[in-house]
Amino acid sequence: MSIEEQPTTTATYLVAGMTCDHCARAVASELRNVGGVNDVTVKLVPGGRSAVTVVSEAPLATAAVAAALDEAGEYQLVSAD
């Protein structure tokens, strides 16, 4: 018996405003609540631009990512790949 793999999309976003592990956990948690998101990893750069990589079932709307960041705290989407 084989399990079919669902196609996924990976996107990395640069996020400003994160300063600590608490910030990284808050951002990851809110992004995991966005529909279709399977995984989130954060490479924290305190006070700089942190790389947030999101694996999802389909590409996410920039507005959905920005809304999740806003819900998590005072974090700003700088850019996406």
Residue pairs with C-beta under 8 A, 6 or more apart in sequence:
6 57
7 57
8 38
8 55
8 56
8 57
9 55
9 56
9 57
9 58
9 59
9 60
10 53
10 54
10 55
11 53
11 54
11 56
11 59
11 60
11 80
11 81
12 51
12 52
12 53
12 54
12 80
12 81
13 51
13 52
13 53
13 54
13 65
13 77
13 78
13 79
13 80
13 81
14 49
14 50
14 51
14 52
14 77
14 78
14 79
14 80
15 27
15 49
15 50
15 51
15 52
15 69
15 75
15 76
15 77
15 78
16 48
16 49
16 50
16 75
16 76
16 78
17 23
17 73
17 74
17 75
17 76
18 24
18 27
18 42
18 44
18 45
18 46
18 50
18 75
19 46
19 47
20 44
20 46
21 44
23 44
23 72
23 73
23 75
24 42
24 44
24 50
26 72
26 73
27 40
27 42
27 50
27 52
27 68
27 69
27 72
27 73
27 75
28 40
28 41
28 42
28 52
29 72
30 68
30 69
30 71
30 72
31 37
31 40
31 52
31 54
31 65
31 68
31 69
31 72
32 39
32 40
33 68
34 56
34 60
34 64
34 65
34 68
36 56
36 57
36 58
36 60
37 54
37 55
37 56
37 60
38 55
38 56
38 57
39 54
39 55
40 52
40 53
40 54
40 55
41 52
41 53
42 50
42 51
42 52
42 53
43 50
43 51
43 52
43 53
44 50
45 51
49 78
54 60
54 65
62 77
62 80
65 77
65 80
66 77
69 75
69 76
69 77
